[in-house]
Amino acid sequence: MAASGVQCGPAQDWQDIAAAYEAEHPDVKIEFQFLENEAFKAKLPTLLQSNDAPSMFYTRAGAC
Protein backbone atom coordinates (compact mmCIF):
# COMPACT_ATOMS: atom_id res chain seq x y z
CA MET A 1 0.00 0.00 0.00
CA ALA A 2 1.34 3.40 -0.89
CA ALA A 3 0.28 6.49 0.98
CA SER A 4 0.98 9.99 -0.17
CA GLY A 5 0.17 13.25 1.51
CA VAL A 6 1.03 16.58 2.99
CA GLN A 7 2.77 16.21 6.34
CA CYS A 8 1.34 18.42 9.08
CA GLY A 9 1.74 16.26 12.17
CA PRO A 10 4.60 14.24 13.58
CA ALA A 11 5.75 11.66 11.05
CA GLN A 12 6.30 9.19 13.90
CA ASP A 13 2.54 9.09 14.57
CA TRP A 14 1.94 7.89 11.01
CA GLN A 15 4.78 5.37 11.31
CA ASP A 16 3.32 3.99 14.53
CA ILE A 17 -0.13 3.60 12.95
CA ALA A 18 1.39 1.85 9.92
CA ALA A 19 3.49 -0.48 12.10
CA ALA A 20 0.43 -1.54 14.09
CA TYR A 21 -1.54 -2.20 10.89
CA GLU A 22 1.33 -4.14 9.31
CA ALA A 23 1.67 -6.25 12.48
CA GLU A 24 -1.96 -7.33 12.11
CA HIS A 25 -1.69 -7.72 8.31
CA PRO A 26 1.73 -9.26 7.57
CA ASP A 27 1.06 -9.38 3.83
CA VAL A 28 0.73 -5.56 3.68
CA LYS A 29 3.65 -3.14 3.43
CA ILE A 30 2.86 0.57 3.84
CA GLU A 31 5.16 3.08 2.20
CA PHE A 32 4.90 6.78 3.00
CA GLN A 33 5.75 9.65 0.73
CA PHE A 34 5.51 13.05 2.43
CA LEU A 35 5.48 16.09 0.18
CA GLU A 36 5.31 19.83 0.68
CA ASN A 37 1.95 21.31 -0.31
CA GLU A 38 2.93 22.65 -3.75
CA ALA A 39 4.81 19.46 -4.68
CA PHE A 40 1.83 17.39 -3.52
CA LYS A 41 -0.62 19.40 -5.64
CA ALA A 42 1.65 19.08 -8.68
CA LYS A 43 2.38 15.35 -8.30
CA LEU A 44 -0.97 13.90 -7.21
CA PRO A 45 -2.88 14.31 -10.50
CA THR A 46 -0.11 12.48 -12.36
CA LEU A 47 0.03 9.70 -9.77
CA LEU A 48 -3.74 9.20 -9.88
CA GLN A 49 -3.64 8.74 -13.65
CA SER A 50 -0.74 6.29 -13.55
CA ASN A 51 -0.40 2.59 -12.82
CA ASP A 52 1.42 3.61 -9.62
CA ALA A 53 -1.45 5.47 -7.95
CA PRO A 54 -1.38 5.57 -4.14
CA SER A 55 -3.87 3.32 -2.36
CA MET A 56 -4.73 6.33 -0.23
CA PHE A 57 -3.69 9.92 0.21
CA TYR A 58 -4.19 12.58 2.83
CA THR A 59 -4.19 16.32 2.62
CA ARG A 60 -5.20 19.01 5.03
CA ALA A 61 -6.79 22.31 4.11
CA GLY A 62 -5.42 25.35 5.82
CA ALA A 63 -2.20 26.00 7.64
CA CYS A 64 -0.38 23.33 9.62
Secondary structure as UniProt FT lines:
FT   STRAND          2..6
FT   HELIX           11..24
FT   TURN            26..27
FT   STRAND          31..35
FT   HELIX           37..48
FT   TURN            51..52
FT   STRAND          56..58
//
